[in-house]
Amino acid sequence: MASTTVTGPLRDSLARMILTKVAGPDPQTERMRVHGTPGPRWFAPDRPIRRVHGDASMFAGGLRALLLQSLHPLAMAAVAAHSGYRGDPWGRLRRTSYFLAITTYGSIPDAEEAIAHVQAVHERVRGTSPDGVKYRASDPHLLKWVHLAEVDSFLAAHQRYGAQPLNALEQDQYVEDAALVAAKLGVVDPPTTVAELRELLKEYQPELRGTTQARQAARFMLVHPPVPFAARPAYGVLAAAAVGLLPWWTRLPLRLPYLPLAERTVVRAAGDGLTRTIRWALTSPTLAETGAEA
């Protein structure tokens, strides 16, 4: 009883701190908007996408996805010029989190509305990269790269740090689930199996390189993150876990270390501990009673 009395408020406080960063100042309202709106959903409760996107491993997976996506010069140019990731990083995180939540768990009309909004934003995002190449965010080729990087990252993080890693069939089903949303966004022929995902990632590799913008973004996310001083140690573990999930060939272009032994031991243990702590906080009974859990 004494232990519960001490840890209860700490658990709730940690959960609310995380949720306000991810879902905004009123996470309970956001949750009800996603889960409480009646109507059919794209994905049944037993589909793998719901297990993956609802797990605490998504924190490491999301950071890995951003780092991997930055290696495409045109995708990075668009992010640098239009996303406002430096001026409003938490706002960008909340928008991305809401999109993932509403398309995974929300009613179909709400999910379609979110997709239409993102498509409208993509239509306005266009410009020229520092080396003179024109880009537009609605380009199906760039959309596919962003999708591949996200799916590969979320799956990699879940398989290493998720509470219930997927078996081989479920991994293919996850890629298939994610393809439904990608196709509605405008991705042409998204992969529907892990084998297809891996092959498409290889096809993009010749286009990838570490630009100045990509390295600046990596430094911002990993070295100078916009987090309170007290949270820096935990964020450092998250950053190390995300980097440890990246393929070896991404390290040199982004000027990131490659320490396989440390990543398999110290980093993995620390990342697992942090993910378990986040999961513990976000499954607080108090938050469950109020409907504010993640």
Secondary structure, DSSP 4 states (H G I P E B T S, - for coil): -HHHHHHHHHHHHHHHHHHHHHH-S-HHHHHIIIIIS-S--SS-TTSHHHHHHTSTTHHHHHHHHHHHHTTSHHHHHHHHHHT-TTT-HHHHHHHHHHHHHHHHHS-HHHHHHHHHHHHHHHHH-EEE-TTS-EEETT-HHHHHHHHHHHHHHHHHHHHHH-SS---HHHHHHHHHHHHHHHHHHT-SS---SHHHHHHHHHHHGGG----HHHHHHHHHHHTS-S--GGGHHHHHHHHHHHHHHS-GGGHHHHT----HHHIIIIIHHHHHHHHHHHHHHHT-HHHHHHT---
